[in-house]
């Protein structure tokens, strides 16, 4: 678990905004646990083994987030034939979240969750998380934005399914309450085709809002996440799964254990390779240059 990163300073729209020397890597468990606490624990173990910093879940109050007509409609799942049966089965209760909290502490990995409604945010406050998260569908939920911003915790704001107007309103709310934030570039298709990801959008967001930028990926594979790391995102979030063939709408856009371990390792290598941008001789280059340029009128200065 990251201990030496201070992500709370310089995140409001102030220039220059310092770039931390380590990307915060977040394993999005979401609802890939399929309502099974033992699967959730295995996913936490997977994230810890890979060297991930945090795991993240999602919390919904079903009867607020979905209408009665939707909940009563047909949906075949392992738990029944209605949307309600499926969605209720995927929601953890207080006892289960307490177990997750304890398990993460035992494993020395941080966790937090994104709320989809006001009661869920109130519920999550009891765990005193270091971070908050606004999921892409909730970026237009003004009451939730105000509630989260008032907590003044660093908040990841995902920008999938949004326009500049939507982002403007969210940023204005967080600035109003002087709450630090990171805008997560995100495209809300599961999985997303590579030519729709628009990584250049991260540069645009960084320049327009003068803030740190993260990346929340829903693509298949790891290459795009490597590119995001090289573009100096301050946080990287990917969905994880034990097996992409498992039941669930997010599984196909998720990363399996071996892939996630490769991802974390590669991001750390990319960070080490970025350097400070200054061009000049390395000490070990000097004798090489003297040897290879001995036929030239050249000497090291």
Secondary structure, 3 states (H helix, E strand, C coil): CCCCCCCCCCCCCCCCCCCCCCCEEEEEEECCCCCCHHHHHHHHHHHHHHCCCEEEEEECCHHHHCCHHHHHCEEEECCEEEHHHHHHHCCCCHHHHHHHHHHHHHHCCEEEEEECCHHHHHHHHCCCCCCEEECHHHCCCHHHHHHHHCCCCCEEEECCCCCHHHHHHHHHHHHHCCCCEEEEEECCCCCCCHHHCCCHHHHHHHHHHCCCEEEEECCCCCHHHHHHHHCCCCEEEEEECCCCCCCCCCHHHCECHHHHHHHHHHHHHHHHHHCCCCCCCCHHHHHHHHHHCCCCCCCCC
